[in-house]
Amino acid sequence: MLIGYARVSTSDQNLTLQTDAPTAAGCERICIDTASGAKADRPGLSEALNVARRGDTLVVWKLDRLGRSMKGLVELAADLATRGIELRSLTDGIDTATPTGRLLFHILASIAEMGRELIRERTMAGLLAARGKNGPGRGRKSVLTPKKRATAMKLLAAGDRPRDVAEAIGVSVATFYRHFPAGGSEPGP
C-alpha cells in the first residue's frame, strides 16, 4: 500500500500540491499535518507510521515535509527500513525501494553524519583551547574576586547584614551565599 504524508507549517498554507502528487502516484491514504517540521508531536505523521506495514511505502511530495533536519530524516528512514517500509520522495527522486534511491539516501545520510562529526570535532577543539587558556575549569569566572571577598569579610566582621554586603560588593545574594554558605560566619570555596 502507498501511504501519503503532507505537511504545512500554518493553516493558511495550501496542501493541494502536496496531496495531488501522492494521489496521482497511487496513494490509497494521505495523512496530513498542520505543524512545524521541528515539532516532535505530529499526529498526521504518527498516523501514517502506525498505518504502514511491512512492504508498504511512505510517499511524500518532498523530503523536507518529513522533518527539518537530516538527522531526523535519517533516523526516520532507518526506522522505516527496520520495519520493512520503503520511503519515496516524489520531487527529490528518492525511492528506497530501488538500489539507486537507497544509494542516494545513504550518501545524504553519510554527509549528514560527517557534518555532525565535524561539529563535534570543532566543539572539542574549542573546549581544549578554552581549557588551555582558562585552566582546567570550565565556564565563567567567578564574579566574587579576591578583592571583593576580602571586602565582604571585613564588612561581615563589622556586623553588616549579608544582603547589605552582597549589595556593597556588587554580587547577587545567591552568589554571596554560594561563597559564604554560613551566612557570612565562614567563607566557602
N, C-alpha and C positions, 0 to 999 in steps of 0.2 A: 504494500500500500504506500502511496505517496502522501505525505502529510506536509502541508504548507505552514509556514510561520511568517507573520508580518508584524512589524512594529513601527510605530511613530512615537515621537517624544511628547507631542502635545496633541490635544483633541482637535485643534484647528488645522492640523496637517491632514493630507489626503492619503488614504490607503489604497486607492484604486489601482495604481500601477503595481503595487506590491501584491495585491490579491489577484489581479487579472493574469499576470505572468504565471504564477503557480497553477491557476485554474487551467490555463491553456496547456501547461506541461502535464496535466492529468491528475492533479492533486484531488483526492476524494474529500479531504477535510482541510480547512485552513484555520489555524489558531491565531488570534490577534491580541496584541498588547498596545496600550497607550501609556508608555512609560519610558523613562530614560534607559539607555542601554547599560548605564553604570549601575542601575538598581539590581540588587540580587533577587528581589521578590517580583517576578514577572509571571502572573497567573497563566497567561496565554502560552508562554514557553513551557511552563510546568505541565500544562495540559497536553501540549504536543509531545513532550518527552514521556508522559505517562501513557499516552495512547500508542506510541510507537513500539513495535515488537521486532524481534529478530527478522531480518530480511526486508524491513520497511526502509524508506528513505525520507529523511527530513529535508524539505526543499525551502530555500529562501531566495528572495529576489536578489539580495546582495549580502555578503558575509557580515558587513557591519551592522546588519539588523539583529544578529545574534548577540553581539556584545561590542564593547568599545575597545577592549584590549586584546592583543594577540594571545596573551597568556590565557585569558578566559576562553577564547575560541579554541585554542589547543587543548585545554582541559575538557571542554565540551566535546570536541571531536574524539578525544581519547575515550571518554565515557561512552559515546555512541559506538565507537569501534569495539569496545569491550562487550557491549550489548548486541553487537551484530547489526547495527543500524548504520546505513550509509548517509552521507551528507552531500547535498547538491546545491551549489550557488549558481543561479541562472545567469546573472550578468558577469560574474567573475570567471566563469568557465571551469569551475571546480566540481568534480564529481568523484567522490572517494570510492565509487563502485568500479572506476576504471583505473588501470595502472598509472596513466598519466595524471589523473586527478589526485591520486594518492601521493605521487611523487611531488607534484606542485604543492600540495598541502604540507608535506613533510619538509620541503625546502623552506616554506614560510615559517613553519614551526621551528626549524633549526635557526633561522635568522632571529626569530623572537628569543629563543634560548640564548643565543650568542649575545644579544642585546642585554639580557638580564645579567649574564656573566660579566660583561664589560662594566655595567653599572656597579655590580658587587665589587669588582676589582678596583674601580675608581674610589668607591666608598672606603675600602680597606686601605688604599694608598693615602687617602685624605686623613683617616684616623691615625695611621702610622706617623704621618707628617706632623699632625697635631700633638701626638704624644712626644715626639722628638722636640718640638718647640715648647710645649707647656709642661713637660714632665709626664710621669706615669698616670696622673689623674685625668679624668675626662670632665668635660662640662665647664661651666662658668667658674670664674674665680670668685671667691667669697667677697661680698661687699663689706664684710667686717675685717678691715685691715688691722695689722698690729697696732697702728696708732689709734684707731677707733676703739680697739679692745682695751688698750691702756686707759684711754679717756673714760670708757664705760666703767672700768674697775674703780677709778678714782671717784666718779660720781656715785657709784653704788656704796663705796666706803663712806662717803659723806652723808649717806642716808637718803639719796634720791630714789623715787619710785621707778621700777623697771620700765614702765610706759614712758615716763619723762626722759629716762636715759636713752631709750631707743629713739625717741624723737630728737634729742640733743645730738646724737651721733649720726643721725640720718639713715636709720635702718628701720624695717618694719618690726612690730612687736614679735611676730613669728620668728623672724631672723634672730632677734635678741634672745628669745627663749631657746632657740636651737643651739646657740653658743653659750648661753648661761641657763642650763636646764633647771637649776635650783632657784631660779628667780633672782639670781644675782649674787647669792652667797658663795657659789663656786663656779668658776669658768668651766665650760665644757670643752669639747675638742677643738 
